[in-house]
């Protein structure tokens, strides 16, 4: 069974819970932000972002130090992951 869904950044926690319930296979994936293995989150282009990092990014102000960290991590989305 394949479930296709989308989540917009900024939706509340209740919406994320509904989306998680739609996913019959809660696979463990490596978060591209915190680099920890998590089961709940979103896919943004080529990377997986866990729900915790997504929530933290949404609530981070541009003047905060952590904002630059998230910005740098998101810039890595376009880098190819081909290894020779």
Residue pairs with C-beta under 8 A, 6 or more apart in sequence:
1 24
3 22
3 23
3 24
5 19
5 22
5 23
7 15
7 16
7 19
7 42
9 54
9 57
9 58
10 58
13 55
16 40
16 51
16 54
20 26
20 40
20 51
26 39
26 40
27 39
28 37
28 38
28 39
29 37
29 38
29 39
29 41
29 48
30 36
30 37
30 48
31 37
31 38
31 41
31 48
31 49
31 50
31 53
32 47
32 48
32 49
32 73
32 76
32 77
33 49
33 50
33 53
33 57
33 70
33 73
34 50
34 52
34 53
36 50
38 48
38 50
38 51
38 52
40 50
40 51
41 48
41 49
41 50
41 51
41 53
41 54
42 48
42 49
42 51
42 54
43 49
44 74
44 77
45 77
45 78
46 77
46 81
47 76
47 77
49 57
56 66
56 70
57 70
60 66
60 67
60 70
61 67
